[in-house]
Amino acid sequence: MILDPDMSEESYVEDCQVCCNPIEVEFVMVDAEVVRFRAVKL
């Protein structure tokens, strides 16, 4: 999974590259470092 370092906080849904099921992705970055990451299969 590739995260955009230009985004400080983001939440979105994307399809899994393996099983095609939707995944809710949430992350927070500070100074281009991930400080919180969550991915949940919907």
mmCIF entry with sequence, helices, sheets and N, C-alpha, C, O atoms, coordinates in Angstrom:
data_MODEL
# 
_entry.id   MODEL 
# 
_entity.id                         1 
_entity.type                       polymer 
_entity.pdbx_number_of_molecules   1 
# 
_entity_poly.entity_id                      1 
_entity_poly.type                           'polypeptide(L)' 
_entity_poly.nstd_linkage                   no 
_entity_poly.nstd_monomer                   no 
_entity_poly.pdbx_seq_one_letter_code       MILDPDMSEESYVEDCQVCCNPIEVEFVMVDAEVVRFRAVKL 
_entity_poly.pdbx_seq_one_letter_code_can   MILDPDMSEESYVEDCQVCCNPIEVEFVMVDAEVVRFRAVKL 
_entity_poly.pdbx_strand_id                 A 
# 
loop_
_entity_poly_seq.entity_id 
_entity_poly_seq.num 
_entity_poly_seq.mon_id 
_entity_poly_seq.hetero 
1 1  MET n 
1 2  ILE n 
1 3  LEU n 
1 4  ASP n 
1 5  PRO n 
1 6  ASP n 
1 7  MET n 
1 8  SER n 
1 9  GLU n 
1 10 GLU n 
1 11 SER n 
1 12 TYR n 
1 13 VAL n 
1 14 GLU n 
1 15 ASP n 
1 16 CYS n 
1 17 GLN n 
1 18 VAL n 
1 19 CYS n 
1 20 CYS n 
1 21 ASN n 
1 22 PRO n 
1 23 ILE n 
1 24 GLU n 
1 25 VAL n 
1 26 GLU n 
1 27 PHE n 
1 28 VAL n 
1 29 MET n 
1 30 VAL n 
1 31 ASP n 
1 32 ALA n 
1 33 GLU n 
1 34 VAL n 
1 35 VAL n 
1 36 ARG n 
1 37 PHE n 
1 38 ARG n 
1 39 ALA n 
1 40 VAL n 
1 41 LYS n 
1 42 LEU n 
# 
_struct_asym.id          A 
_struct_asym.entity_id   1 
# 
_struct_sheet.id               AA1 
_struct_sheet.type             ? 
_struct_sheet.number_strands   3 
_struct_sheet.details          ? 
# 
loop_
_struct_sheet_order.sheet_id 
_struct_sheet_order.range_id_1 
_struct_sheet_order.range_id_2 
_struct_sheet_order.offset 
_struct_sheet_order.sense 
AA1 1 2 ? anti-parallel 
AA1 2 3 ? anti-parallel 
# 
loop_
_struct_sheet_range.sheet_id 
_struct_sheet_range.id 
_struct_sheet_range.beg_label_comp_id 
_struct_sheet_range.beg_label_asym_id 
_struct_sheet_range.beg_label_seq_id 
_struct_sheet_range.pdbx_beg_PDB_ins_code 
_struct_sheet_range.end_label_comp_id 
_struct_sheet_range.end_label_asym_id 
_struct_sheet_range.end_label_seq_id 
_struct_sheet_range.pdbx_end_PDB_ins_code 
_struct_sheet_range.beg_auth_comp_id 
_struct_sheet_range.beg_auth_asym_id 
_struct_sheet_range.beg_auth_seq_id 
_struct_sheet_range.end_auth_comp_id 
_struct_sheet_range.end_auth_asym_id 
_struct_sheet_range.end_auth_seq_id 
AA1 1 GLU A 9  ? ASP A 15 ? GLU A 9  ASP A 15 
AA1 2 PRO A 22 ? VAL A 30 ? PRO A 22 VAL A 30 
AA1 3 GLU A 33 ? LYS A 41 ? GLU A 33 LYS A 41 
# 
loop_
_atom_site.group_PDB 
_atom_site.id 
_atom_site.type_symbol 
_atom_site.label_atom_id 
_atom_site.label_alt_id 
_atom_site.label_comp_id 
_atom_site.label_asym_id 
_atom_site.label_entity_id 
_atom_site.label_seq_id 
_atom_site.pdbx_PDB_ins_code 
_atom_site.Cartn_x 
_atom_site.Cartn_y 
_atom_site.Cartn_z 
_atom_site.occupancy 
_atom_site.B_iso_or_equiv 
_atom_site.pdbx_formal_charge 
_atom_site.auth_seq_id 
_atom_site.auth_comp_id 
_atom_site.auth_asym_id 
_atom_site.auth_atom_id 
_atom_site.pdbx_PDB_model_num 
ATOM 1   N N  . MET A 1 1  ? 0.847   -1.161  0.000  1.00 0.00 ? 1  MET A N  1 
ATOM 2   C CA . MET A 1 1  ? 0.000   0.000   0.000  1.00 0.00 ? 1  MET A CA 1 
ATOM 3   C C  . MET A 1 1  ? 0.901   1.235   0.000  1.00 0.00 ? 1  MET A C  1 
ATOM 4   O O  . MET A 1 1  ? 1.836   1.339   0.793  1.00 0.00 ? 1  MET A O  1 
ATOM 5   N N  . ILE A 1 2  ? 0.603   2.155   -0.894 1.00 0.00 ? 2  ILE A N  1 
ATOM 6   C CA . ILE A 1 2  ? 1.404   3.371   -1.001 1.00 0.00 ? 2  ILE A CA 1 
ATOM 7   C C  . ILE A 1 2  ? 0.604   4.529   -0.403 1.00 0.00 ? 2  ILE A C  1 
ATOM 8   O O  . ILE A 1 2  ? -0.544  4.769   -0.778 1.00 0.00 ? 2  ILE A O  1 
ATOM 9   N N  . LEU A 1 3  ? 1.237   5.241   0.534  1.00 0.00 ? 3  LEU A N  1 
ATOM 10  C CA . LEU A 1 3  ? 0.609   6.394   1.165  1.00 0.00 ? 3  LEU A CA 1 
ATOM 11  C C  . LEU A 1 3  ? 1.225   7.669   0.611  1.00 0.00 ? 3  LEU A C  1 
ATOM 12  O O  . LEU A 1 3  ? 2.423   7.719   0.334  1.00 0.00 ? 3  LEU A O  1 
ATOM 13  N N  . ASP A 1 4  ? 0.406   8.692   0.453  1.00 0.00 ? 4  ASP A N  1 
ATOM 14  C CA . ASP A 1 4  ? 0.868   9.976   -0.075 1.00 0.00 ? 4  ASP A CA 1 
ATOM 15  C C  . ASP A 1 4  ? 1.455   10.813  1.060  1.00 0.00 ? 4  ASP A C  1 
ATOM 16  O O  . ASP A 1 4  ? 0.708   11.244  1.938  1.00 0.00 ? 4  ASP A O  1 
ATOM 17  N N  . PRO A 1 5  ? 2.760   11.057  1.072  1.00 0.00 ? 5  PRO A N  1 
ATOM 18  C CA . PRO A 1 5  ? 3.373   11.827  2.156  1.00 0.00 ? 5  PRO A CA 1 
ATOM 19  C C  . PRO A 1 5  ? 2.964   13.296  2.181  1.00 0.00 ? 5  PRO A C  1 
ATOM 20  O O  . PRO A 1 5  ? 3.232   13.992  3.161  1.00 0.00 ? 5  PRO A O  1 
ATOM 21  N N  . ASP A 1 6  ? 2.320   13.780  1.120  1.00 0.00 ? 6  ASP A N  1 
ATOM 22  C CA . ASP A 1 6  ? 1.837   15.157  1.099  1.00 0.00 ? 6  ASP A CA 1 
ATOM 23  C C  . ASP A 1 6  ? 0.556   15.338  1.918  1.00 0.00 ? 6  ASP A C  1 
ATOM 24  O O  . ASP A 1 6  ? 0.165   16.462  2.234  1.00 0.00 ? 6  ASP A O  1 
ATOM 25  N N  . MET A 1 7  ? -0.091  14.223  2.256  1.00 0.00 ? 7  MET A N  1 
ATOM 26  C CA . MET A 1 7  ? -1.311  14.267  3.054  1.00 0.00 ? 7  MET A CA 1 
ATOM 27  C C  . MET A 1 7  ? -0.947  14.054  4.520  1.00 0.00 ? 7  MET A C  1 
ATOM 28  O O  . MET A 1 7  ? -0.281  13.074  4.854  1.00 0.00 ? 7  MET A O  1 
ATOM 29  N N  . SER A 1 8  ? -1.372  14.953  5.392  1.00 0.00 ? 8  SER A N  1 
ATOM 30  C CA . SER A 1 8  ? -1.063  14.776  6.813  1.00 0.00 ? 8  SER A CA 1 
ATOM 31  C C  . SER A 1 8  ? -2.048  13.819  7.475  1.00 0.00 ? 8  SER A C  1 
ATOM 32  O O  . SER A 1 8  ? -1.714  13.150  8.453  1.00 0.00 ? 8  SER A O  1 
ATOM 33  N N  . GLU A 1 9  ? -3.263  13.759  6.935  1.00 0.00 ? 9  GLU A N  1 
ATOM 34  C CA . GLU A 1 9  ? -4.282  12.861  7.471  1.00 0.00 ? 9  GLU A CA 1 
ATOM 35  C C  . GLU A 1 9  ? -5.240  12.512  6.345  1.00 0.00 ? 9  GLU A C  1 
ATOM 36  O O  . GLU A 1 9  ? -5.648  13.379  5.573  1.00 0.00 ? 9  GLU A O  1 
ATOM 37  N N  . GLU A 1 10 ? -5.599  11.236  6.257  1.00 0.00 ? 10 GLU A N  1 
ATOM 38  C CA . GLU A 1 10 ? -6.491  10.838  5.183  1.00 0.00 ? 10 GLU A CA 1 
ATOM 39  C C  . GLU A 1 10 ? -7.267  9.590   5.583  1.00 0.00 ? 10 GLU A C  1 
ATOM 40  O O  . GLU A 1 10 ? -6.792  8.763   6.362  1.00 0.00 ? 10 GLU A O  1 
ATOM 41  N N  . SER A 1 11 ? -8.466  9.476   5.035  1.00 0.00 ? 11 SER A N  1 
ATOM 42  C CA . SER A 1 11 ? -9.313  8.307   5.221  1.00 0.00 ? 11 SER A CA 1 
ATOM 43  C C  . SER A 1 11 ? -9.988  8.028   3.880  1.00 0.00 ? 11 SER A C  1 
ATOM 44  O O  . SER A 1 11 ? -10.573 8.929   3.278  1.00 0.00 ? 11 SER A O  1 
ATOM 45  N N  . TYR A 1 12 ? -9.907  6.788   3.412  1.00 0.00 ? 12 TYR A N  1 
ATOM 46  C CA . TYR A 1 12 ? -10.501 6.443   2.122  1.00 0.00 ? 12 TYR A CA 1 
ATOM 47  C C  . TYR A 1 12 ? -10.757 4.942   2.057  1.00 0.00 ? 12 TYR A C  1 
ATOM 48  O O  . TYR A 1 12 ? -10.299 4.192   2.918  1.00 0.00 ? 12 TYR A O  1 
ATOM 49  N N  . VAL A 1 13 ? -11.481 4.509   1.045  1.00 0.00 ? 13 VAL A N  1 
ATOM 50  C CA . VAL A 1 13 ? -11.771 3.092   0.815  1.00 0.00 ? 13 VAL A CA 1 
ATOM 51  C C  . VAL A 1 13 ? -11.144 2.696   -0.509 1.00 0.00 ? 13 VAL A C  1 
ATOM 52  O O  . VAL A 1 13 ? -11.299 3.394   -1.511 1.00 0.00 ? 13 VAL A O  1 
ATOM 53  N N  . GLU A 1 14 ? -10.435 1.572   -0.513 1.00 0.00 ? 14 GLU A N  1 
ATOM 54  C CA . GLU A 1 14 ? -9.874  1.044   -1.762 1.00 0.00 ? 14 GLU A CA 1 
ATOM 55  C C  . GLU A 1 14 ? -10.046 -0.471  -1.770 1.00 0.00 ? 14 GLU A C  1 
ATOM 56  O O  . GLU A 1 14 ? -10.207 -1.092  -0.720 1.00 0.00 ? 14 GLU A O  1 
ATOM 57  N N  . ASP A 1 15 ? -10.009 -1.051  -2.946 1.00 0.00 ? 15 ASP A N  1 
ATOM 58  C CA . ASP A 1 15 ? -10.141 -2.502  -3.077 1.00 0.00 ? 15 ASP A CA 1 
ATOM 59  C C  . ASP A 1 15 ? -8.805  -3.182  -2.811 1.00 0.00 ? 15 ASP A C  1 
ATOM 60  O O  . ASP A 1 15 ? -7.755  -2.705  -3.240 1.00 0.00 ? 15 ASP A O  1 
ATOM 61  N N  . CYS A 1 16 ? -8.860  -4.294  -2.103 1.00 0.00 ? 16 CYS A N  1 
ATOM 62  C CA . CYS A 1 16 ? -7.664  -5.090  -1.836 1.00 0.00 ? 16 CYS A CA 1 
ATOM 63  C C  . CYS A 1 16 ? -7.085  -5.590  -3.162 1.00 0.00 ? 16 CYS A C  1 
ATOM 64  O O  . CYS A 1 16 ? -7.826  -6.047  -4.032 1.00 0.00 ? 16 CYS A O  1 
ATOM 65  N N  . GLN A 1 17 ? -5.777  -5.503  -3.311 1.00 0.00 ? 17 GLN A N  1 
ATOM 66  C CA . GLN A 1 17 ? -5.124  -5.947  -4.538 1.00 0.00 ? 17 GLN A CA 1 
ATOM 67  C C  . GLN A 1 17 ? -5.137  -7.463  -4.682 1.00 0.00 ? 17 GLN A C  1 
ATOM 68  O O  . GLN A 1 17 ? -4.949  -7.980  -5.783 1.00 0.00 ? 17 GLN A O  1 
ATOM 69  N N  . VAL A 1 18 ? -5.356  -8.185  -3.579 1.00 0.00 ? 18 VAL A N  1 
ATOM 70  C CA . VAL A 1 18 ? -5.344  -9.650  -3.613 1.00 0.00 ? 18 VAL A CA 1 
ATOM 71  C C  . VAL A 1 18 ? -6.752  -10.218 -3.767 1.00 0.00 ? 18 VAL A C  1 
ATOM 72  O O  . VAL A 1 18 ? -7.004  -11.021 -4.665 1.00 0.00 ? 18 VAL A O  1 
ATOM 73  N N  . CYS A 1 19 ? -7.683  -9.795  -2.880 1.00 0.00 ? 19 CYS A N  1 
ATOM 74  C CA . CYS A 1 19 ? -9.010  -10.417 -2.869 1.00 0.00 ? 19 CYS A CA 1 
ATOM 75  C C  . CYS A 1 19 ? -10.118 -9.522  -3.419 1.00 0.00 ? 19 CYS A C  1 
ATOM 76  O O  . CYS A 1 19 ? -11.259 -9.965  -3.548 1.00 0.00 ? 19 CYS A O  1 
ATOM 77  N N  . CYS A 1 20 ? -9.799  -8.276  -3.743 1.00 0.00 ? 20 CYS A N  1 
ATOM 78  C CA . CYS A 1 20 ? -10.734 -7.297  -4.322 1.00 0.00 ? 20 CYS A CA 1 
ATOM 79  C C  . CYS A 1 20 ? -11.826 -6.830  -3.360 1.00 0.00 ? 20 CYS A C  1 
ATOM 80  O O  . CYS A 1 20 ? -12.733 -6.111  -3.779 1.00 0.00 ? 20 CYS A O  1 
ATOM 81  N N  . ASN A 1 21 ? -11.768 -7.216  -2.090 1.00 0.00 ? 21 ASN A N  1 
ATOM 82  C CA . ASN A 1 21 ? -12.728 -6.720  -1.110 1.00 0.00 ? 21 ASN A CA 1 
ATOM 83  C C  . ASN A 1 21 ? -12.351 -5.292  -0.717 1.00 0.00 ? 21 ASN A C  1 
ATOM 84  O O  . ASN A 1 21 ? -11.174 -4.934  -0.730 1.00 0.00 ? 21 ASN A O  1 
ATOM 85  N N  . PRO A 1 22 ? -13.359 -4.469  -0.366 1.00 0.00 ? 22 PRO A N  1 
ATOM 86  C CA . PRO A 1 22 ? -13.051 -3.098  0.028  1.00 0.00 ? 22 PRO A CA 1 
ATOM 87  C C  . PRO A 1 22 ? -12.358 -3.037  1.391  1.00 0.00 ? 22 PRO A C  1 
ATOM 88  O O  . PRO A 1 22 ? -12.667 -3.811  2.297  1.00 0.00 ? 22 PRO A O  1 
ATOM 89  N N  . ILE A 1 23 ? -11.421 -2.105  1.513  1.00 0.00 ? 23 ILE A N  1 
ATOM 90  C CA . ILE A 1 23 ? -10.673 -1.883  2.750  1.00 0.00 ? 23 ILE A CA 1 
ATOM 91  C C  . ILE A 1 23 ? -10.747 -0.396  3.073  1.00 0.00 ? 23 ILE A C  1 
ATOM 92  O O  . ILE A 1 23 ? -10.469 0.447   2.220  1.00 0.00 ? 23 ILE A O  1 
ATOM 93  N N  . GLU A 1 24 ? -11.126 -0.077  4.314  1.00 0.00 ? 24 GLU A N  1 
ATOM 94  C CA . GLU A 1 24 ? -11.103 1.312   4.769  1.00 0.00 ? 24 GLU A CA 1 
ATOM 95  C C  . GLU A 1 24 ? -9.714  1.596   5.328  1.00 0.00 ? 24 GLU A C  1 
ATOM 96  O O  . GLU A 1 24 ? -9.247  0.902   6.231  1.00 0.00 ? 24 GLU A O  1 
ATOM 97  N N  . VAL A 1 25 ? -9.067  2.606   4.793  1.00 0.00 ? 25 VAL A N  1 
ATOM 98  C CA . VAL A 1 25 ? -7.708  2.964   5.183  1.00 0.00 ? 25 VAL A CA 1 
ATOM 99  C C  . VAL A 1 25 ? -7.738  4.348   5.843  1.00 0.00 ? 25 VAL A C  1 
ATOM 100 O O  . VAL A 1 25 ? -8.329  5.287   5.311  1.00 0.00 ? 25 VAL A O  1 
ATOM 101 N N  . GLU A 1 26 ? -7.100  4.454   6.992  1.00 0.00 ? 26 GLU A N  1 
ATOM 102 C CA . GLU A 1 26 ? -6.958  5.736   7.679  1.00 0.00 ? 26 GLU A CA 1 
ATOM 103 C C  . GLU A 1 26 ? -5.506  5.862   8.125  1.00 0.00 ? 26 GLU A C  1 
ATOM 104 O O  . GLU A 1 26 ? -4.918  4.905   8.629  1.00 0.00 ? 26 GLU A O  1 
ATOM 105 N N  . PHE A 1 27 ? -4.935  7.042   7.940  1.00 0.00 ? 27 PHE A N  1 
ATOM 106 C CA . PHE A 1 27 ? -3.579  7.243   8.426  1.00 0.00 ? 27 PHE A CA 1 
ATOM 107 C C  . PHE A 1 27 ? -3.341  8.704   8.780  1.00 0.00 ? 27 PHE A C  1 
ATOM 108 O O  . PHE A 1 27 ? -4.023  9.607   8.295  1.00 0.00 ? 27 PHE A O  1 
ATOM 109 N N  . VAL A 1 28 ? -2.348  8.903   9.646  1.00 0.00 ? 28 VAL A N  1 
ATOM 110 C CA . VAL A 1 28 ? -1.908  10.239  10.044 1.00 0.00 ? 28 VAL A CA 1 
ATOM 111 C C  . VAL A 1 28 ? -0.390  10.261  9.898  1.00 0.00 ? 28 VAL A C  1 
ATOM 112 O O  . VAL A 1 28 ? 0.303   9.350   10.351 1.00 0.00 ? 28 VAL A O  1 
ATOM 113 N N  . MET A 1 29 ? 0.118   11.321  9.258  1.00 0.00 ? 29 MET A N  1 
ATOM 114 C CA . MET A 1 29 ? 1.556   11.489  9.080  1.00 0.00 ? 29 MET A CA 1 
ATOM 115 C C  . MET A 1 29 ? 1.997   12.803  9.707  1.00 0.00 ? 29 MET A C  1 
ATOM 116 O O  . MET A 1 29 ? 1.293   13.810  9.630  1.00 0.00 ? 29 MET A O  1 
ATOM 117 N N  . VAL A 1 30 ? 3.169   12.780  10.328 1.00 0.00 ? 30 VAL A N  1 
ATOM 118 C CA . VAL A 1 30 ? 3.792   13.981  10.876 1.00 0.00 ? 30 VAL A CA 1 
ATOM 119 C C  . VAL A 1 30 ? 5.221   14.011  10.351 1.00 0.00 ? 30 VAL A C  1 
ATOM 120 O O  . VAL A 1 30 ? 5.990   13.075  10.572 1.00 0.00 ? 30 VAL A O  1 
ATOM 121 N N  . ASP A 1 31 ? 5.573   15.082  9.658  1.00 0.00 ? 31 ASP A N  1 
ATOM 122 C CA . ASP A 1 31 ? 6.908   15.214  9.056  1.00 0.00 ? 31 ASP A CA 1 
ATOM 123 C C  . ASP A 1 31 ? 7.253   14.008  8.178  1.00 0.00 ? 31 ASP A C  1 
ATOM 124 O O  . ASP A 1 31 ? 8.357   13.470  8.258  1.00 0.00 ? 31 ASP A O  1 
ATOM 125 N N  . ALA A 1 32 ? 6.295   13.586  7.338  1.00 0.00 ? 32 ALA A N  1 
ATOM 126 C CA . ALA A 1 32 ? 6.461   12.464  6.401  1.00 0.00 ? 32 ALA A CA 1 
ATOM 127 C C  . ALA A 1 32 ? 6.697   11.123  7.090  1.00 0.00 ? 32 ALA A C  1 
ATOM 128 O O  . ALA A 1 32 ? 7.210   10.188  6.474  1.00 0.00 ? 32 ALA A O  1 
ATOM 129 N N  . GLU A 1 33 ? 6.323   11.028  8.372  1.00 0.00 ? 33 GLU A N  1 
ATOM 130 C CA . GLU A 1 33 ? 6.432   9.767   9.108  1.00 0.00 ? 33 GLU A CA 1 
ATOM 131 C C  . GLU A 1 33 ? 5.037   9.340   9.556  1.00 0.00 ? 33 GLU A C  1 
ATOM 132 O O  . GLU A 1 33 ? 4.282   10.136  10.116 1.00 0.00 ? 33 GLU A O  1 
ATOM 133 N N  . VAL A 1 34 ? 4.705   8.081   9.306  1.00 0.00 ? 34 VAL A N  1 
ATOM 134 C CA . VAL A 1 34 ? 3.396   7.563   9.705  1.00 0.00 ? 34 VAL A CA 1 
ATOM 135 C C  . VAL A 1 34 ? 3.360   7.413   11.226 1.00 0.00 ? 34 VAL A C  1 
ATOM 136 O O  . VAL A 1 34 ? 4.174   6.697   11.809 1.00 0.00 ? 34 VAL A O  1 
ATOM 137 N N  . VAL A 1 35 ? 2.404   8.100   11.861 1.00 0.00 ? 35 VAL A N  1 
ATOM 138 C CA . VAL A 1 35 ? 2.276   8.007   13.313 1.00 0.00 ? 35 VAL A CA 1 
ATOM 139 C C  . VAL A 1 35 ? 1.038   7.214   13.712 1.00 0.00 ? 35 VAL A C  1 
ATOM 140 O O  . VAL A 1 35 ? 0.919   6.768   14.853 1.00 0.00 ? 35 VAL A O  1 
ATOM 141 N N  . ARG A 1 36 ? 0.111   7.039   12.761 1.00 0.00 ? 36 ARG A N  1 
ATOM 142 C CA . ARG A 1 36 ? -1.062  6.197   13.007 1.00 0.00 ? 36 ARG A CA 1 
ATOM 143 C C  . ARG A 1 36 ? -1.512  5.609   11.675 1.00 0.00 ? 36 ARG A C  1 
ATOM 144 O O  . ARG A 1 36 ? -1.576  6.310   10.665 1.00 0.00 ? 36 ARG A O  1 
ATOM 145 N N  . PHE A 1 37 ? -1.823  4.314   11.686 1.00 0.00 ? 37 PHE A N  1 
ATOM 146 C CA . PHE A 1 37 ? -2.282  3.637   10.481 1.00 0.00 ? 37 PHE A CA 1 
ATOM 147 C C  . PHE A 1 37 ? -3.333  2.617   10.883 1.00 0.00 ? 37 PHE A C  1 
ATOM 148 O O  . PHE A 1 37 ? -3.179  1.903   11.874 1.00 0.00 ? 37 PHE A O  1 
ATOM 149 N N  . ARG A 1 38 ? -4.405  2.558   10.100 1.00 0.00 ? 38 ARG A N  1 
ATOM 150 C CA . ARG A 1 38 ? -5.491  1.605   10.353 1.00 0.00 ? 38 ARG A CA 1 
ATOM 151 C C  . ARG A 1 38 ? -6.044  1.154   9.011  1.00 0.00 ? 38 ARG A C  1 
ATOM 152 O O  . ARG A 1 38 ? -6.331  1.980   8.144  1.00 0.00 ? 38 ARG A O  1 
ATOM 153 N N  . ALA A 1 39 ? -6.193  -0.147  8.839  1.00 0.00 ? 39 ALA A N  1 
ATOM 154 C CA . ALA A 1 39 ? -6.812  -0.708  7.639  1.00 0.00 ? 39 ALA A CA 1 
ATOM 155 C C  . ALA A 1 39 ? -7.791  -1.787  8.074  1.00 0.00 ? 39 ALA A C  1 
ATOM 156 O O  . ALA A 1 39 ? -7.411  -2.747  8.745  1.00 0.00 ? 39 ALA A O  1 
ATOM 157 N N  . VAL A 1 40 ? -9.065  -1.625  7.685  1.00 0.00 ? 40 VAL A N  1 
ATOM 158 C CA . VAL A 1 40 ? -10.109 -2.536  8.118  1.00 0.00 ? 40 VAL A CA 1 
ATOM 159 C C  . VAL A 1 40 ? -10.861 -3.051  6.895  1.00 0.00 ? 40 VAL A C  1 
ATOM 160 O O  . VAL A 1 40 ? -11.314 -2.268  6.060  1.00 0.00 ? 40 VAL A O  1 
ATOM 161 N N  . LYS A 1 41 ? -10.990 -4.368  6.795  1.00 0.00 ? 41 LYS A N  1 
ATOM 162 C CA . LYS A 1 41 ? -11.776 -4.982  5.714  1.00 0.00 ? 41 LYS A CA 1 
ATOM 163 C C  . LYS A 1 41 ? -13.243 -4.712  5.972  1.00 0.00 ? 41 LYS A C  1 
ATOM 164 O O  . LYS A 1 41 ? -13.745 -4.968  7.066  1.00 0.00 ? 41 LYS A O  1 
ATOM 165 N N  . LEU A 1 42 ? -13.924 -4.199  4.974  1.00 0.00 ? 42 LEU A N  1 
ATOM 166 C CA . LEU A 1 42 ? -15.355 -3.886  5.123  1.00 0.00 ? 42 LEU A CA 1 
ATOM 167 C C  . LEU A 1 42 ? -16.232 -5.048  4.748  1.00 0.00 ? 42 LEU A C  1 
ATOM 168 O O  . LEU A 1 42 ? -17.457 -4.946  4.818  1.00 0.00 ? 42 LEU A O  1 
# 
